[in-house]
């Protein structure tokens, strides 16, 4: 062997020896006399990685570790360890316990706006869980305000590769159902918000601190509100105001913005305001006085917050008839400025036209007869005229409060006020919502469509927002339609039966 070769070999060994001294670990197979008072990492320990403290250098299993050295352990290959484990070598013995790395499925992938999940125990009971063990099952249920499963809640199993057997299904919005399951009764009475959970209050920011109540509105999906266009209109520049001026609150009992009075209320900033290009705040008719606003974050449905049904009727049945019983929920009319229900009766477009000063009524309007001294005040515009459908046993949004002929009055105690018929919602509004209504900032795509309501199709709702998890499964939460495709990003018009409809392209090529 040449001198140069010996030097190279010797130099290489020196590097190893220096490394051993620096890391405090001896190579596998070292002389036992050299390892007195040292501790050996077990060989072939599956799925664990060892790091020497404080250098944070990885050392192989089977190595010897110097006395009083500390080793940090973590799992590899996407396995997990419940806590960060550390072992301390003291006089040839490890102080601490070697963890076991078990694979599991992340329950985070099951988080959604419309659903909750529970792990199933061996005795068929259920429990809340954030991690699901291999071969364990979870059951999916619908959150409050959603429906779809009936009596057959889907189950998903965690497989050996750490993935679930299926994608999480989603639930449809369960619209128009007060949580107390009672129709809106007559009489101007203070009510619990759970009796009209779709009502929202819209506030305008007067400065960085103060908010002024300007309009009401109705929830039709977790992130979509229907209200009046004039609430957002700047008459000086004849255009809508910037979204940054507004905030929406749901679940509020008091009109004032002060959230300390309503600790369970939810607020959301406005992401987009969609108004028909034909709308102008004209003093005569307010044609097209409907706005659809998209929120920056969705409301979490609960007993006090959920959606009203928006059932757009066929062209042949657009007009609202006379004497349709319904109610408006507003905040004005009393010193307390609290949530109140006002009974109303509808007047058709033609019957309303015959009334004094309403000859120029826009063709998308109908009227509401304000009876029983029910009081509607400035700022209550944008709220919905809601009727009870005895056939479906649900509440439906028929109109949006637009204006009253008593322009200078703060409150109207009797007489006529006008509402915009939701059946005349312009195609421009619908198309713009189709183009823009994909919620950003969610791991899962969340889509909705006014047209889906228009055609009575299910609406997809999903997203990485964790609602309060129920402690057990109940019949009411287990309603959902099976096989509804989640994360559908492409909507297609296909032939379903005898009509063209907008539908989701599903894995089984059926239309909802």
TADAPE-V125362 format. One record per residue. N is the residue number from 1. RES is the residue in three letters. PSI is psi in degrees with one decimal (* if undefined). OMEGA is omega in radians with two decimals (NA if undefined). D_LAST is the distance of its C-alpha to the last C-alpha in whole Angstrom. Layout:
n=<N | N>
res=<RES | RES>
psi=<PSI | PSI>
omega=<OMEGA | OMEGA>
d_last=<D_LAST | D_LAST>
This chain:
n=<1 | 2 | 3 | 4 | 5 | 6 | 7 | 8 | 9 | 10 | 11 | 12 | 13 | 14 | 15 | 16 | 17 | 18 | 19 | 20 | 21 | 22 | 23 | 24 | 25 | 26 | 27 | 28 | 29 | 30 | 31 | 32 | 33 | 34 | 35 | 36 | 37 | 38 | 39 | 40 | 41 | 42 | 43 | 44 | 45 | 46 | 47 | 48 | 49 | 50 | 51 | 52 | 53 | 54 | 55 | 56 | 57 | 58 | 59 | 60 | 61 | 62 | 63 | 64 | 65 | 66 | 67 | 68 | 69 | 70 | 71 | 72 | 73 | 74 | 75 | 76 | 77 | 78 | 79 | 80 | 81 | 82 | 83 | 84 | 85 | 86 | 87 | 88 | 89 | 90 | 91 | 92 | 93 | 94 | 95 | 96 | 97 | 98 | 99 | 100 | 101 | 102 | 103 | 104 | 105 | 106 | 107 | 108 | 109 | 110 | 111 | 112 | 113 | 114 | 115 | 116 | 117 | 118 | 119 | 120 | 121 | 122 | 123 | 124 | 125 | 126 | 127 | 128 | 129 | 130 | 131 | 132 | 133 | 134 | 135 | 136 | 137 | 138 | 139 | 140 | 141 | 142 | 143 | 144 | 145 | 146 | 147 | 148 | 149 | 150 | 151 | 152 | 153 | 154 | 155 | 156 | 157 | 158 | 159 | 160 | 161 | 162 | 163 | 164 | 165 | 166 | 167 | 168 | 169 | 170 | 171 | 172 | 173 | 174 | 175 | 176 | 177 | 178 | 179 | 180 | 181 | 182 | 183 | 184 | 185 | 186 | 187 | 188 | 189 | 190 | 191 | 192 | 193 | 194 | 195 | 196 | 197 | 198 | 199 | 200 | 201 | 202 | 203 | 204 | 205 | 206 | 207 | 208 | 209 | 210 | 211 | 212 | 213 | 214 | 215 | 216 | 217 | 218 | 219 | 220 | 221 | 222 | 223 | 224 | 225 | 226 | 227 | 228 | 229 | 230 | 231 | 232 | 233 | 234 | 235 | 236 | 237 | 238 | 239 | 240 | 241 | 242 | 243 | 244 | 245 | 246 | 247 | 248 | 249 | 250 | 251 | 252 | 253 | 254 | 255 | 256 | 257 | 258 | 259 | 260 | 261 | 262 | 263 | 264 | 265 | 266 | 267 | 268 | 269 | 270 | 271 | 272 | 273 | 274 | 275 | 276 | 277 | 278 | 279 | 280 | 281 | 282 | 283 | 284 | 285 | 286 | 287 | 288 | 289 | 290 | 291 | 292 | 293 | 294 | 295 | 296 | 297 | 298 | 299 | 300 | 301 | 302 | 303 | 304 | 305 | 306 | 307 | 308 | 309 | 310 | 311 | 312 | 313 | 314 | 315 | 316 | 317 | 318 | 319 | 320 | 321 | 322 | 323 | 324 | 325 | 326 | 327 | 328 | 329 | 330 | 331 | 332 | 333 | 334 | 335 | 336 | 337 | 338 | 339 | 340 | 341 | 342 | 343 | 344 | 345 | 346 | 347 | 348 | 349 | 350 | 351 | 352 | 353 | 354 | 355 | 356 | 357 | 358 | 359 | 360 | 361 | 362 | 363 | 364 | 365 | 366 | 367 | 368 | 369 | 370 | 371 | 372 | 373 | 374 | 375 | 376 | 377 | 378 | 379 | 380 | 381 | 382 | 383 | 384 | 385 | 386 | 387 | 388 | 389 | 390 | 391 | 392 | 393 | 394 | 395 | 396 | 397 | 398 | 399 | 400 | 401 | 402 | 403 | 404 | 405 | 406 | 407 | 408 | 409 | 410 | 411 | 412 | 413 | 414 | 415 | 416 | 417 | 418 | 419 | 420 | 421 | 422 | 423 | 424 | 425 | 426 | 427 | 428 | 429 | 430 | 431 | 432 | 433 | 434 | 435 | 436 | 437 | 438 | 439 | 440 | 441 | 442 | 443 | 444 | 445 | 446 | 447 | 448 | 449 | 450 | 451 | 452 | 453 | 454 | 455 | 456 | 457 | 458 | 459 | 460 | 461 | 462 | 463 | 464 | 465 | 466 | 467 | 468 | 469 | 470 | 471 | 472 | 473 | 474 | 475 | 476 | 477 | 478 | 479 | 480 | 481 | 482 | 483 | 484 | 485 | 486 | 487 | 488 | 489 | 490 | 491 | 492 | 493 | 494 | 495 | 496 | 497 | 498 | 499 | 500 | 501 | 502 | 503 | 504 | 505 | 506 | 507 | 508 | 509 | 510 | 511 | 512>
res=<UNK | UNK | UNK | UNK | UNK | UNK | UNK | UNK | UNK | UNK | UNK | UNK | UNK | UNK | UNK | UNK | UNK | UNK | UNK | UNK | UNK | UNK | UNK | UNK | UNK | UNK | UNK | UNK | UNK | UNK | UNK | UNK | UNK | UNK | UNK | UNK | UNK | UNK | UNK | UNK | UNK | UNK | UNK | UNK | UNK | UNK | UNK | UNK | UNK | UNK | UNK | UNK | UNK | UNK | UNK | UNK | UNK | UNK | UNK | UNK | UNK | UNK | UNK | UNK | UNK | UNK | UNK | UNK | UNK | UNK | UNK | UNK | UNK | UNK | UNK | UNK | UNK | UNK | UNK | UNK | UNK | UNK | UNK | UNK | UNK | UNK | UNK | UNK | UNK | UNK | UNK | UNK | UNK | UNK | UNK | UNK | UNK | UNK | UNK | UNK | UNK | UNK | UNK | UNK | UNK | UNK | UNK | UNK | UNK | UNK | UNK | UNK | UNK | UNK | UNK | UNK | UNK | UNK | UNK | UNK | UNK | UNK | UNK | UNK | UNK | UNK | UNK | UNK | UNK | UNK | UNK | UNK | UNK | UNK | UNK | UNK | UNK | UNK | UNK | UNK | UNK | UNK | UNK | UNK | UNK | UNK | UNK | UNK | UNK | UNK | UNK | UNK | UNK | UNK | UNK | UNK | UNK | UNK | UNK | UNK | UNK | UNK | UNK | UNK | UNK | UNK | UNK | UNK | UNK | UNK | UNK | UNK | UNK | UNK | UNK | UNK | UNK | UNK | UNK | UNK | UNK | UNK | UNK | UNK | UNK | UNK | UNK | UNK | UNK | UNK | UNK | UNK | UNK | UNK | UNK | UNK | UNK | UNK | UNK | UNK | UNK | UNK | UNK | UNK | UNK | UNK | UNK | UNK | UNK | UNK | UNK | UNK | UNK | UNK | UNK | UNK | UNK | UNK | UNK | UNK | UNK | UNK | UNK | UNK | UNK | UNK | UNK | UNK | UNK | UNK | UNK | UNK | UNK | UNK | UNK | UNK | UNK | UNK | UNK | UNK | UNK | UNK | UNK | UNK | UNK | UNK | UNK | UNK | UNK | UNK | UNK | UNK | UNK | UNK | UNK | UNK | UNK | UNK | UNK | UNK | UNK | UNK | UNK | UNK | UNK | UNK | UNK | UNK | UNK | UNK | UNK | UNK | UNK | UNK | UNK | UNK | UNK | UNK | UNK | UNK | UNK | UNK | UNK | UNK | UNK | UNK | UNK | UNK | UNK | UNK | UNK | UNK | UNK | UNK | UNK | UNK | UNK | UNK | UNK | UNK | UNK | UNK | UNK | UNK | UNK | UNK | UNK | UNK | UNK | UNK | UNK | UNK | UNK | UNK | UNK | UNK | UNK | UNK | UNK | UNK | UNK | UNK | UNK | UNK | UNK | UNK | UNK | UNK | UNK | UNK | UNK | UNK | UNK | UNK | UNK | UNK | UNK | UNK | UNK | UNK | UNK | UNK | UNK | UNK | UNK | UNK | UNK | UNK | UNK | UNK | UNK | UNK | UNK | UNK | UNK | UNK | UNK | UNK | UNK | UNK | UNK | UNK | UNK | UNK | UNK | UNK | UNK | UNK | UNK | UNK | UNK | UNK | UNK | UNK | UNK | UNK | UNK | UNK | UNK | UNK | UNK | UNK | UNK | UNK | UNK | UNK | UNK | UNK | UNK | UNK | UNK | UNK | UNK | UNK | UNK | UNK | UNK | UNK | UNK | UNK | UNK | UNK | UNK | UNK | UNK | UNK | UNK | UNK | UNK | UNK | UNK | UNK | UNK | UNK | UNK | UNK | UNK | UNK | UNK | UNK | UNK | UNK | UNK | UNK | UNK | UNK | UNK | UNK | UNK | UNK | UNK | UNK | UNK | UNK | UNK | UNK | UNK | UNK | UNK | UNK | UNK | UNK | UNK | UNK | UNK | UNK | UNK | UNK | UNK | UNK | UNK | UNK | UNK | UNK | UNK | UNK | UNK | UNK | UNK | UNK | UNK | UNK | UNK | UNK | UNK | UNK | UNK | UNK | UNK | UNK | UNK | UNK | UNK | UNK | UNK | UNK | UNK | UNK | UNK | UNK | UNK | UNK | UNK | UNK | UNK | UNK | UNK | UNK | UNK | UNK | UNK | UNK | UNK | UNK | UNK | UNK | UNK | UNK | UNK | UNK | UNK | UNK | UNK | UNK | UNK | UNK | UNK | UNK | UNK | UNK | UNK | UNK>
psi=<131.0 | 160.9 | -39.6 | -41.3 | -42.1 | -39.1 | -40.5 | -46.6 | -46.1 | -40.3 | -40.1 | -42.4 | -37.5 | -41.4 | -43.8 | -44.7 | -41.6 | -40.4 | -39.7 | -44.2 | -40.9 | -38.1 | -16.5 | 20.2 | 142.5 | 149.5 | 159.1 | 137.7 | 15.7 | 157.3 | 133.9 | -30.8 | -27.4 | -15.1 | 18.3 | 134.2 | 4.2 | 166.5 | 138.7 | 133.1 | 133.4 | 146.3 | 153.1 | 38.6 | 114.8 | 138.1 | 17.9 | 146.4 | 134.3 | 136.0 | 129.4 | 133.2 | 138.8 | 5.1 | -21.9 | 31.6 | 137.9 | 133.9 | 144.5 | 150.7 | 142.8 | -14.2 | 156.5 | 139.2 | 135.1 | 156.0 | 137.9 | 7.7 | 153.3 | 135.7 | 129.6 | 138.9 | 141.1 | 161.6 | 151.4 | 178.3 | 41.2 | 11.5 | 169.2 | 153.4 | 138.4 | -44.5 | 161.8 | 113.2 | 141.8 | 142.3 | 142.9 | 125.7 | 120.4 | 110.2 | 45.5 | 4.1 | 144.9 | 129.8 | 111.2 | 175.1 | 135.6 | 126.3 | 163.4 | 131.5 | 111.9 | 136.6 | 150.5 | 172.0 | 136.1 | 118.4 | -11.9 | -30.8 | -10.8 | -4.0 | 134.2 | 162.9 | -36.4 | -11.6 | 163.5 | 166.8 | 154.3 | 142.8 | 143.4 | 124.3 | 169.7 | -29.9 | 15.7 | 2.3 | 169.7 | 160.1 | 157.7 | 146.7 | 145.3 | -20.7 | 140.0 | 122.3 | 158.2 | 136.4 | 1.0 | 157.7 | 150.8 | 152.5 | 139.9 | 135.3 | 165.6 | 135.2 | 166.6 | 134.1 | 3.0 | 160.2 | 168.1 | -23.6 | -22.5 | -125.8 | 10.4 | 78.8 | 133.8 | 150.3 | 149.0 | 141.8 | 142.8 | 120.2 | 171.4 | -17.7 | 12.0 | 21.7 | 156.3 | 155.1 | -24.6 | 164.9 | 150.6 | 126.4 | 163.6 | 160.6 | 157.7 | 155.6 | 130.3 | 84.6 | 158.7 | 22.5 | 104.1 | 142.9 | -22.1 | -4.2 | 39.7 | 142.9 | 154.6 | 113.2 | 162.5 | 160.2 | 138.7 | 89.0 | 144.9 | 135.3 | 159.2 | 147.6 | -22.1 | -14.7 | -15.4 | 66.2 | -6.2 | -11.0 | 134.0 | 160.5 | 132.8 | 129.9 | 145.2 | 133.4 | 113.7 | -24.9 | -165.9 | -16.5 | -40.2 | 145.9 | 139.2 | 130.1 | 126.5 | -30.3 | 163.1 | -178.0 | 172.9 | 135.0 | 127.1 | -12.7 | 169.2 | -25.7 | 10.9 | 129.8 | 136.6 | 131.5 | -164.3 | 140.7 | -35.0 | -15.6 | -24.0 | 11.8 | 132.9 | 109.0 | -20.3 | -49.3 | -4.0 | 54.2 | 163.7 | 151.9 | 166.1 | 144.0 | -25.4 | -11.4 | -6.7 | 153.4 | 146.6 | 136.7 | 134.1 | 151.1 | 22.2 | 134.4 | -29.6 | 146.1 | -38.3 | 149.8 | -22.8 | 107.6 | -12.9 | -24.2 | -25.4 | 73.6 | -19.8 | 0.0 | 154.8 | 144.2 | 154.3 | 140.3 | 163.1 | 130.4 | -34.6 | 144.6 | 122.7 | 118.8 | 144.3 | 140.9 | -20.5 | -7.5 | 134.1 | 140.8 | 72.4 | 143.1 | -11.1 | -42.5 | -16.7 | 47.6 | 136.4 | 34.2 | 59.3 | 135.2 | 143.2 | 123.2 | 139.1 | 134.9 | 154.6 | -29.0 | 148.1 | 152.2 | 143.4 | 115.8 | 143.1 | -164.2 | -26.5 | -6.3 | 117.3 | -178.6 | 152.8 | 155.2 | 138.3 | 99.4 | 92.0 | 128.2 | 162.9 | 160.9 | -36.0 | -12.6 | 44.7 | -37.7 | 147.6 | 129.8 | 174.2 | 153.6 | 34.0 | 117.7 | 136.4 | -166.7 | 152.3 | 137.8 | 126.6 | 170.9 | -9.2 | -179.8 | -10.6 | 163.9 | -26.1 | -23.1 | 56.1 | 169.8 | 118.0 | 155.0 | 131.6 | 122.2 | 142.1 | 155.1 | 142.2 | 150.6 | 131.1 | 167.5 | -46.9 | -38.9 | -35.3 | -35.4 | -30.1 | -13.4 | 156.5 | 133.7 | 10.0 | 22.0 | -28.5 | 24.9 | 131.2 | 149.9 | -5.7 | 14.9 | 157.4 | 174.8 | 159.4 | 129.6 | 114.7 | 105.9 | 173.5 | 30.0 | 28.1 | 137.9 | 123.3 | 133.8 | 166.5 | 130.9 | -17.0 | -4.9 | 153.8 | -21.4 | 163.0 | 144.3 | 113.8 | 132.8 | 160.7 | 122.7 | 108.3 | -23.5 | -45.5 | -12.7 | 38.3 | 159.8 | 135.0 | 145.3 | 116.7 | -33.4 | 164.1 | 125.0 | 125.7 | -64.2 | 169.6 | 154.8 | -16.0 | 76.1 | -32.4 | -3.3 | 139.2 | -36.7 | 150.4 | 117.8 | -24.9 | 161.3 | -153.3 | 137.7 | 157.3 | 151.1 | 148.6 | 127.9 | 122.4 | -19.3 | -16.1 | 15.9 | 125.7 | 150.7 | -29.6 | -44.3 | -44.8 | -46.6 | -40.8 | -38.3 | -36.7 | -40.5 | -29.7 | -11.6 | 67.7 | 114.8 | 128.1 | 161.3 | 4.9 | 144.6 | -34.9 | 141.1 | 133.4 | 116.6 | 154.7 | 162.3 | 130.3 | -35.0 | -34.2 | -37.9 | -40.2 | -33.2 | 8.6 | 40.2 | 158.0 | 151.2 | 130.6 | 134.1 | 116.6 | 163.1 | 162.1 | 62.5 | 126.8 | 107.8 | 166.3 | 126.7 | 127.2 | 150.8 | -13.8 | 161.3 | 137.5 | 159.6 | -37.9 | -23.5 | -2.1 | 33.9 | 118.0 | 153.1 | 123.6 | 159.0 | 23.6 | 121.8 | 132.1 | 160.2 | 33.1 | 119.0 | -13.6 | 120.7 | 137.0 | 148.2 | 119.2 | 162.4 | 115.3 | 108.0 | -125.4 | 13.5 | 155.3 | 126.4 | 159.3 | 122.7 | 165.5 | 141.0 | 106.4 | 166.5 | -27.7 | 11.2 | 35.8 | 152.6 | 141.6 | *>
omega=<-3.10 | 3.12 | -3.12 | 3.12 | 3.13 | 3.14 | 3.14 | -3.14 | -3.12 | 3.14 | 3.10 | 3.12 | 3.14 | 3.13 | 3.14 | -3.12 | 3.11 | 3.13 | -3.14 | -3.14 | -3.06 | -3.09 | -3.11 | 3.13 | 3.10 | -3.12 | 3.10 | 3.10 | 3.11 | 3.13 | -3.08 | 3.13 | 3.12 | -3.02 | 3.11 | -3.09 | 3.05 | 3.13 | -3.13 | 2.99 | -3.13 | 3.13 | 3.04 | 3.08 | -2.96 | 2.93 | 3.09 | 3.04 | -3.12 | 3.09 | 3.13 | 3.13 | 0.06 | -3.05 | -3.10 | 3.11 | -3.12 | 3.09 | -3.08 | 3.04 | -3.00 | 3.13 | 3.04 | -3.10 | -3.10 | 3.11 | 3.11 | 3.05 | 3.12 | 3.13 | 3.05 | -3.11 | 3.04 | -3.10 | 3.13 | 3.04 | 3.09 | 3.00 | -3.08 | 3.01 | -3.03 | 3.11 | 3.07 | -3.07 | 3.06 | 3.11 | -3.13 | 3.11 | 3.12 | 3.08 | 3.05 | -3.14 | 3.10 | 3.01 | -3.05 | -3.08 | 3.07 | -3.13 | 3.02 | -3.14 | 3.12 | 3.07 | 3.08 | 3.09 | 3.11 | 3.10 | 3.10 | 3.14 | -3.14 | -3.10 | 3.14 | -3.13 | -3.00 | -3.02 | 2.91 | -3.13 | 3.06 | 3.05 | -3.13 | 3.11 | -3.14 | -3.14 | 3.08 | 2.98 | -3.11 | 3.13 | 3.00 | -3.10 | 3.05 | 3.07 | -3.09 | -3.09 | 3.11 | 3.13 | 3.06 | -3.12 | 2.99 | 3.08 | -3.06 | 3.08 | 3.14 | 3.06 | 3.07 | 3.14 | -3.14 | -3.14 | 3.02 | -2.97 | -2.97 | -3.06 | -3.04 | 3.13 | -3.11 | 3.07 | 3.11 | -3.11 | 3.08 | -3.08 | -3.05 | 3.11 | 3.08 | 3.13 | 3.10 | -3.09 | -3.12 | 2.98 | 3.12 | 3.07 | 3.11 | 3.13 | 3.10 | 3.11 | 3.11 | -2.92 | 2.94 | -3.11 | 2.99 | -3.06 | 3.09 | 3.11 | 3.10 | 3.06 | 3.10 | -3.08 | -3.12 | 3.11 | 3.13 | -3.05 | 2.99 | -3.06 | 2.98 | -3.09 | 3.13 | 3.11 | 3.04 | -2.97 | -3.14 | -3.09 | 3.06 | 3.03 | -3.13 | -3.08 | 3.03 | -3.14 | 3.11 | 3.02 | -3.07 | -3.04 | -2.96 | 3.13 | -3.14 | 3.08 | -3.10 | -3.05 | 2.96 | 3.12 | -3.10 | 3.10 | 3.00 | 2.98 | -3.08 | -3.08 | -3.10 | 3.12 | 3.02 | -3.10 | -3.12 | -3.11 | -3.04 | 3.11 | -3.03 | -2.99 | 3.05 | -3.05 | -3.12 | -3.10 | -3.12 | 3.10 | 3.12 | -3.13 | -3.13 | -3.10 | -3.09 | -3.13 | -2.92 | 3.02 | -3.10 | 3.11 | 3.09 | 3.11 | -3.12 | 3.08 | -3.12 | -3.12 | -3.12 | -3.12 | -3.07 | -3.07 | 3.11 | 3.07 | -3.10 | -3.04 | -3.13 | 3.13 | 3.08 | 3.11 | 3.10 | 3.03 | -3.07 | 3.11 | -3.08 | 3.05 | -3.11 | -3.13 | 3.09 | 3.12 | -3.10 | -3.10 | 2.95 | -3.13 | -3.11 | -3.10 | -3.08 | -2.97 | 3.10 | -3.14 | 3.09 | -3.05 | 3.07 | 3.04 | 3.00 | -3.13 | 3.11 | -3.11 | 3.11 | 3.07 | -3.09 | 2.97 | 3.04 | -3.09 | 3.06 | -3.11 | -3.07 | -3.08 | 3.05 | -2.97 | 2.97 | 3.14 | 3.05 | -3.02 | -3.13 | -3.05 | 3.10 | -3.09 | -3.09 | -3.06 | -3.06 | -2.96 | 3.07 | -3.09 | 3.05 | 2.97 | 3.01 | -3.13 | 3.11 | -3.11 | 2.99 | 3.08 | -3.04 | -3.10 | -3.02 | 2.96 | 3.10 | 3.12 | -3.11 | -3.08 | -3.14 | -3.09 | -3.10 | -3.14 | -3.12 | 3.11 | -3.13 | 2.96 | -3.11 | 2.94 | -3.12 | -3.14 | -3.08 | 3.10 | -3.13 | 3.14 | -3.10 | -3.14 | -3.12 | 3.05 | -3.09 | -3.13 | -3.11 | -3.11 | 3.11 | -3.02 | 3.09 | -3.07 | 2.81 | -3.06 | 3.06 | 3.10 | -3.08 | -3.00 | 3.01 | 3.14 | 3.05 | -2.99 | 3.05 | -3.01 | 3.09 | -3.08 | 3.12 | 3.04 | -3.11 | 3.07 | -3.05 | 2.91 | -2.99 | 3.10 | 3.14 | 3.10 | -3.07 | 3.14 | -3.13 | -3.09 | 3.12 | 3.11 | -3.07 | 3.10 | -3.14 | -3.07 | 3.12 | 3.14 | -3.06 | -3.11 | 3.05 | -3.14 | 3.08 | -2.94 | -3.02 | -3.10 | 3.06 | -3.14 | 3.13 | -3.08 | 3.11 | 3.13 | -3.01 | 2.93 | -3.05 | 3.09 | 3.08 | -3.12 | -3.10 | 3.10 | 3.13 | 3.08 | -2.98 | 3.08 | 3.12 | 3.14 | -3.14 | -3.10 | 3.13 | 3.10 | 3.08 | -3.06 | -2.94 | -2.98 | 2.91 | -3.08 | 3.06 | 3.14 | 3.09 | 3.09 | 3.10 | 3.14 | 3.11 | -3.10 | 3.08 | -3.11 | 3.05 | 3.13 | 3.11 | 3.04 | -3.08 | -3.12 | 3.13 | 3.07 | 3.10 | 3.11 | -3.13 | 3.06 | 3.08 | 3.12 | -3.04 | 3.02 | -3.04 | 3.05 | 3.05 | -3.04 | 3.07 | -3.10 | 3.09 | 3.11 | 3.07 | -3.10 | -3.08 | -3.10 | -2.98 | -3.10 | 3.13 | 3.06 | -3.11 | 3.01 | 3.06 | -3.03 | 3.11 | 3.10 | 3.10 | -3.06 | -3.09 | 3.07 | -3.12 | 3.03 | -3.10 | 3.13 | 3.09 | -3.08 | -3.07 | -3.08 | 3.06 | 3.12 | 3.02 | -3.06 | 3.13 | 3.06 | -3.03 | -3.09 | 3.13 | 3.04 | 3.02 | 3.08 | 3.04 | NA>
d_last=<81 | 82 | 82 | 79 | 77 | 78 | 78 | 74 | 73 | 75 | 73 | 70 | 71 | 72 | 69 | 67 | 70 | 69 | 66 | 66 | 69 | 66 | 63 | 65 | 64 | 66 | 64 | 63 | 67 | 69 | 72 | 72 | 75 | 74 | 71 | 73 | 71 | 68 | 64 | 62 | 59 | 57 | 57 | 53 | 51 | 48 | 45 | 48 | 49 | 53 | 54 | 58 | 58 | 59 | 59 | 55 | 56 | 54 | 57 | 56 | 56 | 59 | 61 | 64 | 64 | 67 | 68 | 66 | 63 | 60 | 57 | 53 | 50 | 47 | 44 | 43 | 40 | 38 | 39 | 40 | 43 | 43 | 45 | 48 | 50 | 54 | 57 | 61 | 63 | 67 | 70 | 68 | 65 | 61 | 61 | 57 | 54 | 53 | 49 | 46 | 43 | 40 | 37 | 34 | 30 | 30 | 28 | 28 | 25 | 23 | 24 | 21 | 20 | 18 | 19 | 23 | 24 | 27 | 29 | 30 | 34 | 36 | 36 | 33 | 33 | 31 | 33 | 32 | 32 | 32 | 33 | 31 | 34 | 33 | 32 | 31 | 28 | 26 | 23 | 20 | 20 | 18 | 21 | 22 | 20 | 17 | 15 | 13 | 15 | 17 | 20 | 19 | 19 | 18 | 22 | 23 | 26 | 28 | 30 | 33 | 32 | 31 | 27 | 25 | 23 | 20 | 18 | 18 | 14 | 13 | 13 | 12 | 14 | 16 | 17 | 21 | 22 | 26 | 27 | 30 | 27 | 30 | 29 | 31 | 35 | 37 | 40 | 41 | 40 | 40 | 37 | 35 | 32 | 30 | 30 | 29 | 27 | 25 | 28 | 30 | 33 | 34 | 37 | 39 | 41 | 45 | 46 | 45 | 46 | 45 | 42 | 42 | 40 | 38 | 35 | 32 | 29 | 25 | 23 | 19 | 18 | 21 | 22 | 21 | 24 | 24 | 28 | 31 | 32 | 35 | 35 | 35 | 37 | 41 | 43 | 46 | 44 | 41 | 38 | 36 | 37 | 37 | 34 | 37 | 38 | 35 | 34 | 32 | 32 | 30 | 31 | 35 | 37 | 40 | 40 | 42 | 41 | 43 | 40 | 43 | 43 | 39 | 39 | 35 | 34 | 32 | 32 | 31 | 32 | 30 | 29 | 28 | 29 | 27 | 29 | 29 | 32 | 33 | 34 | 37 | 39 | 41 | 43 | 42 | 39 | 36 | 34 | 31 | 31 | 28 | 27 | 24 | 26 | 24 | 26 | 28 | 26 | 24 | 25 | 25 | 24 | 26 | 28 | 29 | 26 | 23 | 20 | 21 | 18 | 18 | 16 | 17 | 19 | 19 | 22 | 24 | 24 | 25 | 28 | 28 | 31 | 34 | 35 | 31 | 32 | 31 | 32 | 33 | 33 | 36 | 39 | 42 | 44 | 46 | 49 | 46 | 43 | 41 | 37 | 38 | 36 | 37 | 36 | 36 | 35 | 34 | 36 | 34 | 35 | 37 | 39 | 39 | 41 | 44 | 44 | 47 | 46 | 43 | 44 | 42 | 39 | 36 | 33 | 30 | 32 | 33 | 35 | 36 | 39 | 40 | 42 | 44 | 45 | 42 | 43 | 41 | 42 | 42 | 39 | 37 | 35 | 32 | 31 | 28 | 29 | 27 | 26 | 25 | 23 | 25 | 22 | 19 | 22 | 21 | 23 | 21 | 23 | 25 | 27 | 29 | 33 | 34 | 38 | 41 | 44 | 46 | 46 | 49 | 48 | 47 | 45 | 45 | 46 | 45 | 44 | 41 | 39 | 36 | 32 | 30 | 27 | 24 | 22 | 25 | 23 | 24 | 22 | 24 | 23 | 20 | 20 | 23 | 20 | 18 | 21 | 22 | 20 | 20 | 22 | 25 | 27 | 24 | 24 | 20 | 18 | 17 | 15 | 14 | 14 | 15 | 13 | 10 | 12 | 14 | 11 | 10 | 6 | 7 | 10 | 11 | 14 | 17 | 20 | 24 | 25 | 26 | 26 | 29 | 28 | 29 | 31 | 30 | 26 | 26 | 24 | 23 | 21 | 19 | 16 | 13 | 10 | 11 | 10 | 8 | 10 | 12 | 15 | 12 | 15 | 14 | 12 | 12 | 12 | 11 | 11 | 9 | 11 | 14 | 13 | 12 | 9 | 9 | 6 | 7 | 9 | 9 | 12 | 11 | 10 | 7 | 4 | 0>
